[in-house]
């Protein structure tokens, strides 16, 4: 589902999948200024609603300029926080997901530079998702 969520965020924010927004991990060939979408910890599932899960997603913005990483983190926040009732893009036939709500766990937070001096801002979101095929 990470690819579907990343595609959804790219569509909502105007970032370009594979260029200015990535999923999973940063790779050496990724540009210095880009956003990573990752599952950074487990979510919550409900025994009584087996087709629904709370998926925790981290959006990590990096850039050589502090203000660019800040702007990218807030762009995503403004694009997805507080949104509800969206269908995620179907990337694999038969795997259709519906997002009931998207909630930021905090405002975007500065977490410091990496060893190459690129600045990082992060924000975690809860995607309350149901499998639309059920």
WOLIN-V238759 format. One record per backbone hydrogen bond with DSSP energy under -0.5 kcal/mol. CO is the residue of the C=O (numbers start at 1). NH is the residue of the N-H. If there is no record, write none. Layout:
CO/NH  CO/NH
//
This chain:
1/5  2/6  3/7  4/8  4/89  5/9  6/10  7/11  8/12  9/13  10/14  15/17  16/19  16/20  16/21  20/35  21/18  22/37  23/25  27/30  32/34  34/62  35/22  36/38  36/60  37/24  38/40  38/58  44/54  45/47  46/49  49/46  49/52  51/131  52/46  53/55  53/129  54/44  54/56  55/57  55/127  57/125  58/38  58/60  59/61  59/123  60/36  61/121  62/34  63/119  65/68  65/69  66/70  67/71  68/72  69/73  70/74  71/75  72/76  73/77  74/78  75/79  76/80  77/81  80/83  83/102  86/99  89/91  92/95  94/96  96/132  96/133  97/88  98/100  98/130  99/85  99/86  100/85  101/128  102/82  103/126  109/122  112/120  114/117  118/114  119/63  120/111  120/112  121/61  122/109  123/59  124/105  124/106  125/57  125/127  126/103  126/128  127/55  127/129  128/100  128/101  129/53  130/98  130/132  131/134
//
